[in-house]
Amino acid sequence: MTILTTVRGSASPLFANQGALGCGDESLRICYFKPSRGIVLHEAMKRLCIQFDVLIDPCMGSGHILCYLFDVLIKVYEDYGYSARDAASSIVENNLWGLDIDERAAQLAYFAVMMTARKYDRRFFRRGIQPHVYAIPESNELNPDALAYFINGNPKLQEAMDTLITDLHDAKEYGSILNVTQVDIPALYARFDEIRNDVNLWRDAALNQLLPFVQCAQALAQKYHVVVTNPPYMGSSGMGPKLSAYVKKNYKDSKSDLFAVFMERCGEMITDDGYQAMITQHAWMFLSSFEKLRGKLLSHDLINMAHLGARAFDEIGGEVVQTTSFVLRKSSVEGYKGTYCRLIEPTSQQGKEDMFLAGENRYVADQSNFSKIPGSPVAYWVSDAVIKTFDSPQIMDYSSKVCKGVFTV
Ligand SMILES: C[S@@+](CC[C@H](N)C(=O)[O-])C[C@H]1O[C@@H](n2cnc3c(N)ncnc32)[C@H](O)[C@@H]1O
């Protein structure tokens, strides 16, 4: 039991020591906790029910975050006595999940994960293990005959499939922001096993179309220990009518941009005490339109942040995209102090990385202080003296006396 806890504990804070998305071998080495000393590693450990974390990138693109996570997980498994070959199979089967709205992106991510597994296990392609990376399908396209054959008059299967079909209607409009109902997934997989050797005209359609549909529904419904992503950016004016209506109804506090919607959605995807690591625009930290979202997010612990500002990506010129990468944990520890790296001054990717690794411009801030400043900005660099001033009764008295002066009509 102790080992179980230790392993969960060791793999969870993948990003606890570092900025959300480190790069290079150095950060690989330091961005997870090693198991505590004194644990004897030997073959017998592998027979214990060791539970490693389950991770997802819900907007995986071509899967480069997944491949990075793969490399980190290999090191965690190796620390627990696994060979890289055994670890690779287990990671693909049990730990890594990815979703994208775009079919071509999902194909690239599939290829990238397979090749990463092949890097650690030369025989991986022959093992018949398929990565859990999926393009989000929509139920509108399902073949009704294959569906009837699959359900086979079983009311439990009927109920589960009806629920998923309702939830995933027009799913390509919404992608991973869809909150799918948990249904009896094991019962559905048992039926897929049953039909695998069946002789029926609709068997192939059921296995080729319904199985990925159910796998993707599972990916959207289940909870993860860690969600890591670089979500899409899309202002409300760029959203189509269906997406816009869905976001207004389900994500009221973040509706003005899809990246902010994903901040809320990633929080829904994690377990209690789970982690969400993201790189997003930094607008949510300051703008009044995100004040309610800030209130929601900061009810959980902001573990760390690399505040990147403009020019974090050399390929995106100018000041257009200002970003921040951060890790939130679904917990609320009283008086929690997060670590913040202010990297907005360097004007290149390399300059920011150098400053981060040199440990310069670091701040340790108690996030409960943010709400003492009007509008609750994530002002981690503000000194205690300034916070005290905002917190003083005189400021309250003064601000309550503000009123409208001379005006014209
Ligand atoms: C900025 S890219 C990030 C890709 C990847 N996470 C990375 O860092 O390389 C955003 C990805 O989100 C995908 N995407 C856009 N809208 C989506 C949605 N609603 N659900 C899931 N994926 C979406 C895009 O197809 C694109 O691949």
The ligand as a Tripos MOL2 file, in Angstrom:
@<TRIPOS>MOLECULE
LIG
   27    29     1     0     0
SMALL
NO_CHARGES

@<TRIPOS>ATOM
      1 C1         -2.1190   25.1600  -30.5040 C.3       1 LIG1
      2 S1         -2.3860   23.5330  -31.1370 S.3       1 LIG1
      3 C2         -1.6170   22.5990  -29.9010 C.3       1 LIG1
      4 C3         -1.1790   21.2730  -30.3210 C.3       1 LIG1
      5 C4         -0.3720   20.5140  -29.2750 C.3       1 LIG1
      6 N1         -1.0050   20.4900  -27.9600 N.3       1 LIG1
      7 C5          1.0010   21.0680  -29.2040 C.2       1 LIG1
      8 O1          1.3280   21.8150  -28.2850 O.co2     1 LIG1
      9 O2          1.7580   20.7560  -30.1140 O.co2     1 LIG1
     10 C6         -4.0750   23.3720  -30.8490 C.3       1 LIG1
     11 C7         -4.6950   22.0700  -31.3530 C.3       1 LIG1
     12 O3         -6.0100   22.0440  -30.8810 O.3       1 LIG1
     13 C8         -6.8370   21.4480  -31.8600 C.3       1 LIG1
     14 N2         -8.1990   21.8840  -31.5690 N.ar      1 LIG1
     15 C9         -8.8290   23.0330  -31.9260 C.ar      1 LIG1
     16 N3        -10.0430   23.0810  -31.4080 N.ar      1 LIG1
     17 C10       -10.2110   21.9460  -30.6750 C.ar      1 LIG1
     18 C11       -11.2480   21.4260  -29.8930 C.ar      1 LIG1
     19 N4        -12.3860   22.1020  -29.7380 N.pl3     1 LIG1
     20 N5        -11.0600   20.2270  -29.3000 N.ar      1 LIG1
     21 C12        -9.9220   19.5480  -29.4430 C.ar      1 LIG1
     22 N6         -8.8810   19.9930  -30.1720 N.ar      1 LIG1
     23 C13        -9.0320   21.1770  -30.7790 C.ar      1 LIG1
     24 C14        -6.2720   21.9080  -33.1800 C.3       1 LIG1
     25 O4         -6.6350   21.0230  -34.2060 O.3       1 LIG1
     26 C15        -4.7780   21.9150  -32.8640 C.3       1 LIG1
     27 O5         -4.1850   20.7000  -33.2470 O.3       1 LIG1
@<TRIPOS>BOND
     1     1     2 1
     2     2     3 1
     3     2    10 1
     4     3     4 1
     5     4     5 1
     6     5     6 1
     7     5     7 1
     8     7     8 2
     9     7     9 1
    10    10    11 1
    11    11    12 1
    12    11    26 1
    13    12    13 1
    14    13    14 1
    15    13    24 1
    16    14    15 ar
    17    14    23 ar
    18    15    16 ar
    19    16    17 ar
    20    17    18 ar
    21    17    23 ar
    22    18    19 1
    23    18    20 ar
    24    20    21 ar
    25    21    22 ar
    26    22    23 ar
    27    24    25 1
    28    24    26 1
    29    26    27 1
@<TRIPOS>SUBSTRUCTURE
     1 LIG1         1 GROUP 0 **** ****
